[in-house]
Amino acid sequence: VKPSPQLQDSFPHVDVFMPPSEPAPLITFLQQDEIAAESTLLEKEHLARRHALQDDVHPPVAGQSIRRLTMNGQAAVTAHVPVVYGCSHACTFCIIPFRRGIERSRPVHEIVAEIRGLVAQGVREVTLLGQIVDRYGHDWRNGASSEISIPGRPDLADLLHAVHEIEGLWRIRFLTSHPNYMSDRILEAVRDLPKVCEHIEVPIQAGNDEVLARMKRGYTQAQYRGLVEHIRTTVPQAAINTDIIVGFCGESPAQFDETHQLLADLKLDKAHLARYSPRPGTVSQRRMADDVPEEEKVRRHKALEQLQEQVCAGINARLLGESVELLIEEKHKGKWRGRTRQNKLVFVNVDDRSGDLRGRLVETQITWTGPWSMQGRFVRDVSPVEA
């Protein structure tokens, strides 16, 4: 019996549904704790690599496409491309403005040339990086609205259109966004450009207005709720991820409860959670007391982890039995590992029909779902035919 949400609802006492010829769902069920731990580790490693690149104080040489290799020496399938350095929105907990200075956007032609070089190496997906990537081009727009196009002064939406034209590139992502600078032009580019993935990383950091003000974030939790609703209206298939810092200076239990309630209400696809730790040289380290006990930070962190595990499990469960498009990144412990357009991690069982899928776009039917990853079976290769 093939799995489906309808069967699960009708027979809640049954743990696994599977065709007689496919034991993989049963094996996955028996190994789900191991799979969850491994998926969490992979996501942490992925996030750490991205943060390290964003924190790097040495930008690459203009127009240079550095050879990207995986740990086993193969050419990379995905690559991160910085598009704006520094940051001009100084949150009190962040060291980036002090380490990397004000924003400096790279010229469009330079970024496009680098990505073309990466595609020539075999890269199929790029992620455009910026501490606040939505502010790409703001440094040369002289305060002009991001809702209008200005010839010769491109913004992120213009950059997405330019990168979209690169032949041989199949997917585009961008991060990290900021609630204040997510424009309709950016969302319309996500909606209208087939290569741009429906994946939005827009941190809130806290769910209480007083804590947000101390962080100098520049918006309220009500405004963030409104933005999430607007994103979902404009791009209905979008996965929305966020960042949360628990135990920031002065955060009371009641203020934390507002963060917990916000995540429970919005049911976001992923929440990157961190316990507040003062970074030397930041405003919060110099001027605010780190007054939430560490054991309380741990408690709050665990509470949000447990909540988000339930939320993510429910979101992913809706994909059971459905077919999704994956970009396969590598083989991992005998299975192909890939990500959906919404950046969800999926492991694909190897069969004789599939062949070498690394760097290919494939249709996969989801056979098992967990909060942090999913499992599926190969259906067919849907990679574009190269000219």
C-alpha positions as CSV (number, residue, x, y, z in Angstrom):
1,V,0.0,0.0,0.0
2,K,1.5,3.3,-1.0
3,P,1.5,5.9,1.8
4,S,-0.8,8.9,1.8
5,P,-2.1,11.4,4.4
6,Q,-5.6,10.0,3.9
7,L,-4.5,6.5,4.9
8,Q,-2.6,7.8,8.0
9,D,-5.7,9.7,9.1
10,S,-7.9,6.7,8.6
11,F,-5.6,4.3,10.4
12,P,-3.6,6.3,13.0
13,H,-2.5,3.1,14.8
14,V,-0.5,2.0,11.7
15,D,3.2,3.1,11.8
16,V,4.2,2.3,8.2
17,F,2.4,2.0,4.9
18,M,4.4,0.5,2.0
19,P,4.1,-1.6,-1.2
20,P,5.1,-5.2,-0.8
21,S,8.2,-4.7,-3.0
22,E,9.5,-1.6,-1.2
23,P,10.9,-2.3,2.3
24,A,12.6,1.1,2.5
25,P,9.8,2.9,4.4
26,L,9.9,0.2,7.2
27,I,13.7,0.4,7.4
28,T,13.5,4.2,7.6
29,F,10.9,4.0,10.4
30,L,13.1,1.7,12.4
31,Q,16.1,4.1,11.9
32,Q,14.2,7.4,12.4
33,D,16.1,8.5,15.5
34,E,19.4,8.0,13.8
35,I,18.1,9.8,10.6
36,A,16.9,12.7,12.7
37,A,20.2,13.1,14.5
38,E,22.2,12.9,11.2
39,S,19.9,15.3,9.4
40,T,20.3,17.8,12.3
41,L,24.0,17.5,12.0
42,L,24.0,18.1,8.3
43,E,21.9,21.2,8.6
44,K,24.2,22.6,11.3
45,E,27.2,22.0,9.1
46,H,25.5,23.7,6.2
47,L,24.5,26.7,8.3
48,A,28.0,27.0,9.8
49,R,29.6,27.1,6.3
50,R,27.2,29.8,5.3
51,H,27.9,31.9,8.4
52,A,31.6,31.5,8.0
53,L,31.4,32.8,4.5
54,Q,29.2,35.7,5.5
55,D,31.7,36.6,8.3
56,D,34.7,36.4,6.0
57,V,36.6,39.7,6.0
58,H,38.5,38.9,2.8
59,P,36.3,39.3,-0.3
60,P,37.4,37.3,-3.4
61,V,39.2,39.0,-6.3
62,A,36.8,40.8,-8.5
63,G,35.3,38.5,-11.2
64,Q,37.2,35.5,-9.9
65,S,35.5,32.1,-9.9
66,I,37.4,30.0,-7.4
67,R,37.5,26.3,-8.1
68,R,34.8,24.8,-5.8
69,L,35.5,21.2,-4.7
70,T,33.8,18.9,-2.3
71,M,35.7,17.0,0.4
72,N,36.2,14.1,-2.0
73,G,37.6,16.3,-4.7
74,Q,34.6,16.4,-7.0
75,A,33.3,19.6,-8.5
76,A,30.6,21.2,-6.4
77,V,26.9,21.1,-7.4
78,T,26.0,24.2,-5.4
79,A,27.9,27.4,-4.4
80,H,27.5,30.5,-2.3
81,V,28.2,33.8,-4.0
82,P,28.6,37.0,-1.9
83,V,26.9,39.9,-3.6
84,V,27.0,42.6,-0.9
85,Y,29.7,43.0,1.8
86,G,29.3,44.6,5.1
87,C,26.2,45.9,6.7
88,S,24.7,49.3,7.4
89,H,21.9,48.2,9.7
90,A,23.7,47.8,13.0
91,C,21.7,45.4,15.2
92,T,23.0,45.6,18.8
93,F,24.0,41.9,19.0
94,C,25.9,41.8,15.6
95,I,29.6,42.4,15.0
96,I,29.5,42.5,11.2
97,P,29.2,46.3,10.8
98,F,32.3,46.7,13.0
99,R,34.3,43.9,11.3
100,R,33.3,44.5,7.6
101,G,32.2,48.1,7.5
102,I,29.3,49.6,5.6
103,E,27.6,47.9,2.7
104,R,29.4,47.6,-0.6
105,S,27.4,46.0,-3.4
106,R,29.3,44.1,-6.1
107,P,28.6,45.2,-9.7
108,V,26.1,43.0,-11.6
109,H,28.5,42.2,-14.4
110,E,31.1,41.0,-11.9
111,I,28.6,38.7,-10.1
112,V,27.3,37.3,-13.4
113,A,30.8,36.6,-14.6
114,E,31.7,34.7,-11.4
115,I,28.5,32.6,-11.7
116,R,29.2,31.8,-15.3
117,G,32.6,30.5,-14.3
118,L,31.0,28.4,-11.6
119,V,28.5,26.9,-14.0
120,A,31.4,26.0,-16.3
121,Q,32.8,24.0,-13.4
122,G,29.5,22.1,-13.0
123,V,27.7,24.2,-10.4
124,R,23.9,24.0,-10.9
125,E,22.6,26.1,-8.0
126,V,23.9,29.4,-6.5
127,T,22.9,31.2,-3.3
128,L,23.4,34.9,-3.4
129,L,24.7,36.0,0.0
130,G,24.6,39.2,1.9
131,Q,24.3,40.0,5.6
132,I,21.1,41.8,4.5
133,V,20.9,40.6,0.9
134,D,17.7,42.6,0.2
135,R,19.8,45.8,0.5
136,Y,21.8,44.8,-2.5
137,G,22.3,48.0,-4.5
138,H,21.0,50.4,-1.7
139,D,24.5,51.9,-1.5
140,W,24.2,53.4,-5.0
141,R,20.5,54.1,-5.1
142,N,20.8,57.2,-2.8
143,G,17.7,56.4,-0.7
144,A,15.4,55.7,-3.7
145,S,12.5,53.3,-3.1
146,S,13.2,49.7,-3.6
147,E,9.8,49.4,-5.3
148,I,11.0,51.1,-8.4
149,S,13.5,50.2,-11.0
150,I,16.3,52.8,-11.7
151,P,18.4,52.3,-14.9
152,G,22.0,51.9,-14.0
153,R,21.2,51.4,-10.3
154,P,20.2,47.8,-9.9
155,D,18.7,46.3,-6.8
156,L,18.3,42.6,-5.8
157,A,15.3,42.1,-8.1
158,D,17.3,43.4,-11.0
159,L,20.2,41.1,-10.0
160,L,17.9,38.1,-9.8
161,H,16.7,38.8,-13.4
162,A,20.3,39.1,-14.6
163,V,21.5,35.9,-13.0
164,H,18.4,34.1,-14.2
165,E,19.6,34.6,-17.8
166,I,22.8,32.5,-17.3
167,E,22.6,29.3,-19.4
168,G,23.3,26.1,-17.6
169,L,22.3,27.5,-14.2
170,W,19.2,25.7,-12.9
171,R,18.4,27.2,-9.4
172,I,18.9,30.5,-7.6
173,R,18.5,31.2,-3.9
174,F,19.3,34.3,-1.9
175,L,19.8,35.0,1.8
176,T,19.7,36.5,4.4
177,S,16.7,38.9,4.2
178,H,15.5,41.5,6.6
179,P,11.8,42.2,7.3
180,N,12.3,46.0,6.6
181,Y,13.8,45.5,3.2
182,M,11.8,42.6,1.6
183,S,10.2,44.5,-1.3
184,D,7.3,43.5,-3.6
185,R,9.8,43.6,-6.5
186,I,11.9,40.9,-4.8
187,L,8.8,38.7,-4.1
188,E,7.6,39.2,-7.6
189,A,10.9,38.0,-8.9
190,V,10.6,34.9,-6.8
191,R,7.1,34.3,-8.1
192,D,7.9,35.0,-11.8
193,L,11.4,33.6,-12.4
194,P,11.4,29.8,-12.8
195,K,15.0,29.4,-11.6
196,V,14.5,31.4,-8.4
197,C,13.5,28.9,-5.6
198,E,10.5,29.5,-3.4
199,H,12.6,29.8,-0.3
200,I,12.7,32.9,1.9
201,E,15.1,33.3,4.9
202,V,13.7,36.3,6.9
203,P,14.7,36.3,10.6
204,I,12.6,37.9,13.3
205,Q,15.1,37.2,16.2
206,A,12.4,37.7,18.9
207,G,8.7,37.8,19.2
208,N,8.4,40.7,21.7
209,D,8.5,44.3,20.7
210,E,10.6,45.6,23.6
211,V,13.3,42.9,22.9
212,L,13.2,43.8,19.2
213,A,13.7,47.4,20.1
214,R,16.7,46.6,22.3
215,M,18.1,44.5,19.4
216,K,17.5,47.6,17.2
217,R,15.7,45.5,14.6
218,G,13.4,48.2,13.4
219,Y,10.0,46.5,13.2
220,T,7.4,45.0,15.5
221,Q,6.1,41.5,15.8
222,A,2.8,42.6,14.3
223,Q,4.7,43.9,11.2
224,Y,6.5,40.6,10.9
225,R,3.3,38.7,11.0
226,G,2.0,40.9,8.3
227,L,5.1,40.3,6.2
228,V,4.7,36.5,6.5
229,E,1.1,36.8,5.4
230,H,2.1,38.9,2.4
231,I,4.8,36.5,1.4
232,R,2.4,33.6,1.5
233,T,-0.1,35.5,-0.6
234,T,2.4,36.6,-3.2
235,V,4.3,33.3,-3.4
236,P,2.0,30.5,-2.1
237,Q,4.5,27.8,-2.4
238,A,7.2,29.6,-0.4
239,A,9.0,28.0,2.5
240,I,9.7,30.7,5.1
241,N,12.6,30.3,7.5
242,T,13.5,32.4,10.4
243,D,16.2,33.0,13.1
244,I,15.5,33.3,16.8
245,I,17.8,34.4,19.6
246,V,16.6,33.3,23.1
247,G,17.8,34.9,26.3
248,F,18.7,38.3,24.9
249,C,19.6,41.0,27.4
250,G,16.6,41.7,29.6
251,E,14.3,39.1,28.0
252,S,11.7,38.1,30.7
253,P,9.8,34.8,30.8
254,A,6.7,36.6,29.6
255,Q,8.5,38.2,26.7
256,F,9.9,34.8,25.7
257,D,6.4,33.4,25.8
258,E,5.5,35.8,23.0
259,T,8.2,34.4,20.8
260,H,6.9,30.9,21.5
261,Q,3.4,32.0,20.6
262,L,4.6,33.7,17.4
263,L,6.2,30.5,16.2
264,A,3.2,28.4,17.2
265,D,0.9,30.8,15.2
266,L,3.0,31.3,12.1
267,K,4.2,27.7,11.7
268,L,7.3,28.6,9.7
269,D,9.2,25.9,7.8
270,K,12.4,26.2,9.8
271,A,13.7,28.2,12.8
272,H,17.4,28.5,13.3
273,L,17.7,28.8,17.1
274,A,20.5,30.3,19.1
275,R,21.1,31.1,22.8
276,Y,22.3,34.7,23.2
277,S,26.0,35.0,23.8
278,P,27.6,38.5,23.8
279,R,30.2,39.0,21.0
280,P,33.1,41.3,22.1
281,G,32.8,44.8,20.6
282,T,29.0,44.7,20.0
283,V,26.7,47.3,21.4
284,S,24.9,44.7,23.5
285,Q,28.2,43.5,25.0
286,R,29.3,47.0,25.9
287,R,26.1,48.5,27.1
288,M,23.6,45.8,28.2
289,A,23.7,43.2,30.9
290,D,23.7,39.5,29.9
291,D,21.2,38.9,32.7
292,V,19.3,35.7,31.6
293,P,20.9,32.7,33.4
294,E,22.4,30.1,31.1
295,E,20.1,27.4,32.4
296,E,17.1,29.5,31.5
297,K,18.5,30.1,28.0
298,V,18.9,26.3,27.6
299,R,15.3,25.8,28.8
300,R,13.9,28.3,26.4
301,H,16.0,26.9,23.5
302,K,14.7,23.4,24.2
303,A,11.1,24.7,24.4
304,L,11.4,26.2,20.9
305,E,13.2,23.1,19.6
306,Q,10.3,20.9,20.7
307,L,7.7,23.3,19.3
308,Q,9.5,23.6,15.9
309,E,9.9,19.9,15.7
310,Q,6.1,19.5,15.9
311,V,5.6,22.3,13.3
312,C,8.1,20.9,10.9
313,A,6.8,17.4,11.2
314,G,3.3,18.6,10.3
315,I,4.5,20.6,7.3
316,N,6.6,17.8,5.9
317,A,3.8,15.2,6.5
318,R,1.7,17.0,3.9
319,L,4.2,15.9,1.3
320,L,3.9,12.2,2.0
321,G,3.1,10.4,-1.2
322,E,3.6,13.5,-3.3
323,S,6.2,14.0,-6.0
324,V,8.9,16.7,-5.6
325,E,11.8,18.1,-7.6
326,L,15.2,17.6,-6.1
327,L,18.7,18.8,-7.0
328,I,20.9,15.9,-6.0
329,E,24.1,17.1,-4.3
330,E,25.9,13.8,-3.4
331,K,25.6,10.2,-2.3
332,H,25.4,9.8,1.5
333,K,25.7,6.4,3.2
334,G,24.3,4.6,0.1
335,K,21.5,7.1,-0.6
336,W,21.3,10.2,-2.8
337,R,21.0,13.4,-0.9
338,G,19.2,16.4,-2.4
339,R,17.0,19.4,-1.6
340,T,13.6,20.5,-2.8
341,R,13.1,24.0,-4.2
342,Q,12.0,24.9,-0.7
343,N,15.4,23.7,0.6
344,K,14.0,20.6,2.4
345,L,16.4,17.8,2.8
346,V,15.5,14.5,1.1
347,F,17.3,11.2,0.9
348,V,16.6,9.0,-2.2
349,N,16.9,5.3,-2.2
350,V,19.3,4.0,-4.9
351,D,17.9,1.6,-7.5
352,D,19.2,0.1,-10.8
353,R,17.2,2.6,-12.9
354,S,18.6,5.8,-11.4
355,G,22.3,5.6,-12.4
356,D,24.6,8.4,-11.3
357,L,22.3,11.2,-10.1
358,R,24.8,13.7,-8.7
359,G,24.2,17.1,-10.1
360,R,20.9,16.1,-11.7
361,L,17.3,17.3,-11.2
362,V,15.1,14.4,-10.4
363,E,11.4,13.8,-9.6
364,T,11.1,11.9,-6.3
365,Q,8.0,10.5,-4.6
366,I,8.1,11.0,-0.8
367,T,7.8,7.7,1.1
368,W,8.6,8.9,4.6
369,T,8.6,12.2,6.4
370,G,10.3,13.5,9.6
371,P,10.7,17.0,11.0
372,W,14.2,17.5,9.7
373,S,14.4,15.4,6.5
374,M,12.4,13.1,4.2
375,Q,12.9,9.9,2.3
376,G,11.8,9.1,-1.3
377,R,12.0,6.9,-4.3
378,F,13.4,7.9,-7.7
379,V,10.8,8.5,-10.3
380,R,12.6,10.1,-13.2
381,D,15.4,12.4,-14.3
382,V,13.9,15.9,-15.1
383,S,17.2,17.7,-15.8
384,P,17.0,20.3,-18.6
385,V,18.5,19.2,-21.9
386,E,21.7,21.2,-22.5
387,A,22.1,22.9,-25.8
